[in-house]
Amino acid sequence: MDFPGRHAGYAEYATSPAAHLARKPETLDHVEAAAVPMAALTAYQFLVEHLRLGPGGTVLVNGAAGGVGHFAVQLARTRGAGRVIGIASGRHEAFVKDLGADRFVDYTQTAAEDVLHEEVDVLVDTVGGPDAHRFLPVLRRGGRITPVFLGEYDPERATELGITVGGWQVHSSGEQLTVLAGLFDAGRLRVAIDSVFPLSEAAQAHTRAEQGHIQGKIVLQVVA
């Protein structure tokens, strides 16, 4: 399928530089492993490579049940975050807490900015959007925002509050996939599958994605 301004698609076969690949984690089947690279690399690179997240501090994940979000919750925990807070709809509360979140905010019932006040050091925002600036009051001075999708964070107000906003894109890395594979095999990470569609039903997979409230990743299966 084509997207405006760029070419993209799904195929039974693809080529890749060897340095971009890694062996599948032994503890994951092929469907589970297919759900890992893009989402887990995004969470890993933002938290580890760019933010260099270390022990202590509070990490807030907006969209904590989704593809990138559910990995971000777990990776924040493996990096020794003092507190991990997840935002998602109420149906995902048990799931997000089981991933390691210390606190859960159901955005359908409560606005995060109404219950969190200058107590967050790092915000992983997997939602973005025109109202993303509403999160500024939840961050401490010197806090950092790492947006996965474009958001309006009111740069002037963010600067006044000493808050920095990252602007990164995920990149392929066989070395980092190998690190992630080790975390899966050690039982320190797990992957959630929202749904699986055959390659011939890629359009239905997009329909599912557009419905929202994703828990984990949607996977296209080439071979049944």
N, C-alpha and C positions, 0 to 999 in steps of 0.2 A: 504494500500500500504506500501511497505517497502522502507527504505532509507538505503544506505550503512552504515554499522556499528551500526545501531540502528533499533529498531522496532517502527513503528508508524502507524497510520491509522485513518480512519473515521468510525464511527459506529452510529447506531441509538440510542444506550444507552451507558452511561459511568458512573462510580462511582467516587466519590470525597469526601474527608474529608469535613465535614460540615463547618469547619473554613475557607475553601477556597471559599465559596459561599456567595452570597448576593442576596437580592431581586432585581428583575428587576426594573429599573427606571420606574415610572408610566407614564412618558411622551414618552417612547419609545415602539414601538411594538417589537415583538419577533425577527424579522429579524434584526432590528436596534440594539437591545440589544445583539444579537449574535456577532455583529461586534465590540463590545466594549472591552471585557476583555484583550486579549493578547496585542493589540495595545495601548489601553489607559493606562493599567498598566505599560507598558514599558515606555511610555512618563512620566507618573506620578512618577514612582520610580526613573528614571534617574534625573528628574528635581527637585523633591521635597525631596525624601528620601536620595539620594546620594549627589546631588549638593546643596541641601537646597536653591534653588533659591529664592531670595527675591526681594523687590522693587528696581528699578533702573537697570542700565546696559543694554547692547545690546545682544540679543539672535539671533543667526543665525541658521535656520533650513534648512539643505540640504535634498531635497526630501520632500518639505513642503506639497505636495498634497497627499502623500501616506498615508497608514494606520497609522503608528506611527507619521509621520510628521504632519498630519493635526490635531492630538491631541496635539502635542508638541507646535504648533503655538498658539493654544487656551489656553493651560495651562500656557505658558509663559506669556500670557496676563493676565490671572486670578491671577498670582503670582506678578503682578505689574512691569513686565519688562519695562524699559524705552523705548526701541525700539525692535521691532521684525521684522526680515528680513527673507523672504522666498525665497528659490531657487527651481525652477521647470521649466518645459517647458512652453512656452508662452501660450499654450491652457488653462493652469490652473491659469492664472494671476488673473482673476476676483474672482475665487473661493478662492484663498489663501488670497487675500486682504479682502474678506468678512469674513474670519475667524479671522481677526484682525491683519494681517501683515501690518506694516507701509511702508515697501518697498519690492519690488519684483525684483528678478533677473532671467531673462530667460537664463538658461545655454546654450540653443541652439544658442543664439546670443552673449552672453557676459560671459566671465569667471569672476567668483566672485572675484578672486584675482586681476583682472584688475580695479575693481571699489570700492573695499573695502580695506582699508589700515589701519591695526592696530586699528580697531575700534570695534571689536567684543569681548565680554567678555566670552560668552558661545556658542560653536558650537554643535548642535545636528545633528550628521551625520548619516542619515538613509541609506546612499548609500555605504560608505566605498570604498574598492578597492585599486589597486596598486598606484593610483595617488592621494590618499587622502592627501598626504603631501603638495599639492598645496594650501591647506587652511591655512597653518601656517602663511603666511604673513598677513592674514586678522585679526588675533587675537592680542589683546593687550598683553604686557608682563604680565604674571600672568593669562592669559586666560586659559579656560578649554575646552577640547573636550570630548564629550560623544558619542562614536561610537555605533550604533545599530548593524552594520555589520562590520566585520573585515576590517580594513584599514591600509595602510602603511603610518605612520605619521612621519617617520624619527626621531626616539627617541632622537638621539644625537642633532639634530638641534632643536627639541622641547625643550630639556633641556636648550640649550643655550638661547632660547627665553623666558624661564621661563613658558612654556606652559605644562600643565599636561593633560594626556590622561587617562580617566577612562576605566575600564574593567569589566562591570557588566552584569549580566543576570537577566531577569525578573523572578519573583517568584509569586506564587499564594497568594492572600491575600483577604479574604472576607471583612476585615476591610477597606482596601483601595478601594475595589469595592463599598462599601457603601458610602464612601466619594465621589467617582466619580458619583454615582447615584444621590447624592444630588446636585452636580453641573449640571447634566443634567436636573433634575427636576426644578432647579432654573433658567434654561435658560442660564447658563453660559458656557455650553458645548453643542455641537451637533455632531452627527455622520453622515458621508457621506458614501453612499453605491455605490460602483463602478458597481457591477453586482451581480446577484443572480443565483445560479445553484442548481438544485435538487441534492440530495446526489448521485444518480445514474450517474450523469455527473461530478463527481469530476475531472476526467481527463481533461475535457474541462475547468474547473476552473483553473487548472494548466497551460493550454495553454494560457488562458487569462492573467494570472500572468506573464508568460514568455514574453508576448508582451510588457510589460512595460506601462509607462504613466498611471499608476493607479491613480484614483481620489477617495480616501477613501478606503473602504475595500471590498473584495470579500467575499460573504457569501454562504455557503452550506446550503440549506433548507431541513430538514428531512421530514417535513410534509407540504404538499402543502396547 
